[in-house]
């Protein structure tokens, strides 16, 4: 049985925005675990199962980006205007946090992985969001480490007009085969990495070589597969070919994928392990909104936090490292004290994210997205696009 929905328009999908809150907190939990704040071996063993698999969040956000940009697309809006609006969304936050990271590293003499070293030319690709094209962890995880994902997003935005044009030319009966093909290609990438990359220096804190991590996790053309999957899934919903799946079963399946992927070989756990559950979750949640079915993800607090989640993503690891450095860069605490430090970090990160969202992100989106002429947008309007950029995860430890 399939679900028939209205054709794509300016429909809001608040539950998807609310789900970003959960994903952002999942990212935060992973980086708290990676910072080694907790001294208890038992707590760390527990967190290794429930917080260490945060790479699932990256897949969620990249699929979500392709889905929402496609769902809100319109005709007759030049690609250059779309690119300008997307730059207005991501670049200001990136520049602000890059400067903050530069100041932190200059004053502390630390990198964000906790190792010692100065700021060199490796930081320049990060500034221009081209760091993901270099197969060295010191480059693709440089400066404000989470900004590696913006390098992928920038590539996605560059490719989106052409990708959408091509996807819309698929016959409706070919959309599901296209989605299956994309999922298969996602699973193929770790196989290719293991076959053609023979190891080298390990990424600090991770059980994987730099070249394999680069190919599977940060190389933009490889991560484009998830973004393209989001495009195809939105077209499936538009065509009325999405099967009726309950919201709670889809959510439960995603939870199983999140936990279950931790038992896969490392390269498969990064992306492939949860791609199928997440590809089922996002359209199911969207259809629930379109049909007006109950959803736990569209409450006002959840949606507000989802809107702030991009700013939260851009500041949260800086806050974690700054607080940890201020209290003792290599220090761990007993569980009650570590919980207090976690709460302090979360509060500061939320305050900083709120300030960044209202003082930088939204004013500059409005200012830089203005057009002298009013046209019928083919690509998402600034207000709609504000819901698209989400905080993918960094796995640096």
LINWOVEN-V278885 format. One record per run of one state. SS is the DSSP state (A for helix, B for strand, O for the rest). FROM is the first residue (numbers start at 1). LEN is the number of residues. If there is no record, write none. Layout:
ss->{SS | SS}
from->{FROM | FROM}
len->{LEN | LEN}
//
This chain:
ss->{O | B | O | A | O | B | O | A | O | A | O | A | O | B | O | B | O | A | O | A | O | A | O | A | O | A | O | B | O | B | A | O | A | O | B | O | A | O | A | O | A | O | A | O | B | O | A | O | A | O}
from->{1 | 2 | 4 | 14 | 35 | 38 | 39 | 41 | 51 | 56 | 72 | 79 | 109 | 110 | 111 | 116 | 117 | 122 | 128 | 131 | 134 | 137 | 141 | 145 | 168 | 172 | 197 | 202 | 203 | 209 | 210 | 219 | 220 | 239 | 242 | 244 | 247 | 264 | 266 | 271 | 272 | 291 | 300 | 329 | 333 | 334 | 335 | 369 | 382 | 386}
len->{1 | 2 | 10 | 21 | 3 | 1 | 2 | 10 | 5 | 16 | 7 | 30 | 1 | 1 | 5 | 1 | 5 | 6 | 3 | 3 | 3 | 4 | 4 | 23 | 4 | 25 | 5 | 1 | 6 | 1 | 9 | 1 | 19 | 3 | 2 | 3 | 17 | 2 | 5 | 1 | 19 | 9 | 29 | 4 | 1 | 1 | 34 | 13 | 4 | 12}
//
